[in-house]
Amino acid sequence: MKSLVLAEKPSVAREIARVLGCSKTNKSYIEGNQYIVTWALGHLVELKMPEHYDNKYKQWNLEDLPIIPDQMGLKVMKQTSHQFKAIEHLSKRNDVKEIIIATDAGREGELVARWILEKIRWKKPIQRLWISSVTDRAIRDGFKQLKPGKQFNDLYQSAVCRAEADWLIGLNVTRALTTKYQEPLSAGRVQTPTLSLVMEREKVIQKFVPKEYWTIKAAIGPLQAEWEQNGEKKIFSKETAEQIVHKTKGQAAAIVSVNRKEKMETQPLPYDLTELQRDANKRFGFSAKKTSNVLQKLYEQHKLVTYPRTDSRYLTKDMEGTMAERLHGIASAYKDEVKPALMNKGKVLAKRVFNNEKVTDHHAIIPTEERVHLSDLSADERKLYDIIVKRFLSLFYEPYKYETIHAVINVNKETFIARETAVIDMGFKKITGNTEEKSKNQLASLQHGKNFTVQSVEAENKLTEAPSRYTEADILQQMEKFDLGTPATRAEIIERLLATEVLERQNGRLHSTQKGKQLMDLVNDDLKSPELTAKWEKELEQIARGKADAKVFLKNIRQQTKQLVSEVKRSDKSYKAHNLTGSKCPECGSFLKERNTKDGKVLVCSSMECNFRKRKDPKLSNRRCPQCHKKMEMHNGKAGVYFQCRPCNVVEKATDKKKKVNKREERKLVQKYTQKDDSFGTSLGDLLKQALEKKD
């Protein structure tokens, strides 16, 4: 008898099959003596759409809302139905005794597998592979310690509640707004309160009125000092500032007190996903989505980091014994940084990182024991891997220690403060390097009662500044604060807000659009509330831990859906399309709207019944202008396709060149030829050369 192993992706399935010794390859599975390894392609099963309950829902009508099925149904996704049928066929084999769920070890991974099992009516035993990395050792150890499937029933119920809540609220409110105002308006359980946070910041900025203020700096003997009173450095009266300057200029200065304090900054904890996304955005300008994509490759393809979609920054106590092996894995690339840690026998100095109670489904993101070859990584992968490794290595170093020196100076009854920081021990900042050493030691020998003369003093005129618009790092922090979404979904939420044109990126910051501002005026206040969504998220977490009732949660969501739709129906507010042009649709005569897409600006008909759409600007090709090196426009003329750069007036005819191999084809070729001929050169160039020769 054999065990059927269900992975989430083909790439992970291949790794599991290799480790388990399965070598008989089929189109939809890999088989061995004990195991049959198959895979999903992400979700193969999804919730039914309204039209699957009743054909009348194919047309969006306000009168039909809310759509609340008594029992939510499942359907097989058409585009991946072939893989579902393959799994269904395997499940009916007489030699299959059990299934081992090996999808991603998290809420969504559980949902992917359980919906498939529900749809194929699986009745045999279920086991669960629960691992935090996909290295060979992790897979082997995981299969030795399989967990009973029923242990994850509560996690599955939580995932179902999340999916149904998003369907009920998102679909109904979106249809209500769209049909009421005849404009594609999207709303949801998490995306709407997230948009609300950006809008609230926008309101603060718009209402902000700058105020003029002054600060006073003085050169007192060898010291640089600032005027201060009761902890306040700003003076909001020009006359007062001028009086202080006049009063202290050239006067005697006496040291009233010198306070020295030794301080310590403890080692930072390893990353969870949200903290890593925030840091990558601040340091490299990565979007949250880009960080997730790069991190997934480091985890799945290179096997260099542990499970990415975690919300914990702690490690379990049993992991302490694995630290030395992880250090050896990164030693070749971080020789100098790892050396002190290995000399100390891999002893972690930040003991607080080991805390079982603060580890949820997965521990923090740290390096695996896999040996790293930096040359195999792309530039972006190296950047992300580097900050993960250095955050991990900081656990093996001493805390950062420094001394603050704070001198209080009296000048004609006015108080000036001189400050310095002297580094005592760089500690973990030897590797992270994120500190400024300000050890000038001007204050080190100062004593109480010492006298100086004010060399110069001047007032500097400034204006108070409005708070900045949120970066993605900022909005991720706000989403985490209010429990909006999960680490795994936050990047997608931000991308959805950008795709629906209620937000836009400008110079790395999130700006509201006219569409977004109007949407916020139309949406129910409860749906805009981060507090309400946070309450829902906490309930989902409680359900996952078996401490809350899924039926009660869904009953409340259904009631909330009815209320939200009812308010839209009763509303007397109006919406005005912000992107209408003066041009009319050639098919129905309605005005055209201009939309920004990844492929440039397009014109779409404003009528909901009309599907007219055309590109406003010519399509940009990947051909670069030989003069300015910008992308050239692609046109289709009488003589065929040609490229044009308008600013440089350069025109080039398209030539029949050999078809360029895209990234997807590259991966297929690498897989194809490395499997067939292991003796052949392993570089991508060699593989492509071989492939092209065979094509010719």
Order of alpha helices (4+ residues) and beta strands (2+ residues): beta-alpha-beta-beta-beta-beta-alpha-beta-alpha-beta-alpha-beta-alpha-beta-alpha-alpha-alpha-beta-beta-alpha-beta-alpha-alpha-alpha-alpha-alpha-beta-beta-alpha-beta-alpha-alpha-beta-beta-alpha-alpha-alpha-alpha-beta-beta-beta-beta-beta-beta-beta-beta-alpha-alpha
